[in-house]
């Protein structure tokens, strides 16, 4: 459904290339920031996106917390011209004072490039939260050769010429500064992910003083190899002398523990769980594992799951990769190497020292306040103002 021909103009359109509800970028990054600034600064937002990953939403519109969401009816790669035309038509009807693009690729990237070439009057800001081009998602996502070339071009082009860049990680912030001209460096802003105040409160309420030794692994399971994980769990198991509950939360491979032969660890694979169950599952753990392989995708990302573990009061053993230390600081234990034995040793040390684990978890719960969407919205508002929002 298109915006009404006489729709009231908005201050900011957040422009995307996928469904609001199936990808974390719009749902967990863009929407909470829009809510905060609508409430605290009185800004009027709308979302325009192309739900290629949720065809049932094509052409639909809805209102979420007072913010209108518009989905284009064209969603297929073969409809690329129609997608761009529909996004441009929606922008024309909504008459935003500023456009904030979330991910410099695909449909939103094409629309942005057309706006640059057509000389759109509204300043365009790009949000960059993943390495999309070669070495990043281009190598992982199974795109066609043509799509890979287009995404690599879009990433460089849009980051270079946008009025401002919001970057989710240190690597992306540094790369954007190098790519842009010297007089535009002030318009690159580090804007990590955050937790909304209500979700932060819910996660904190789920924390309970552990009555047993309990370990949690909460991950997308794309950031490290299954072989590494099995080896790590086997070494933890070998050093244990009593039972420890292991809760595995997320899209773990079905045969993940098929060859583990664990004696003391008692694993329960929960799979994807309802959001309402997360505070209890995370908050009941005394120690959390948070591993990353050292690669370009992991170095350029900033994980909401790490923030959720911090808010839940877990002591966290994590890889020293990318922004883990910038986000968690000294509240996280980072093994000297990424080897399974180092992870196992640090995990056992925390399981056997509940006082230290509790102190780390308490410190993490305080530090995560810096990454509330309330705090991040205060950082984003000056970006909009410097880009020309009046």
Secondary structure by P-SEA (a helix, b strand, c coil): ccccccccccccccccccccccccccccccaaaaaaaaaccbbbbbbbbbcccccccccbbbbcccbbbbbbccccccaaaaaaaaaaaaaaaacccbbbbcccccaaaaaaaaaaaacccbbbbbbbccccccccccccccccaaaaaaaaaaaaaaaacccbbbbccaaaaaaaaaacccccccccccccccccaaaaaaaaaaccccccbbbbbbcccccccaaaaaaaaaaaaaaccbbbbbbbccccccccccccccccccccccccccccaaaaaaaaccbbbbbbcccccccccccaaaaaaaaacccccccccccccccccccccccccccaaaaaaaaaaaaacaaaaaaaaaaaaaaaccccaaaaaaaaaaaaaaaccc
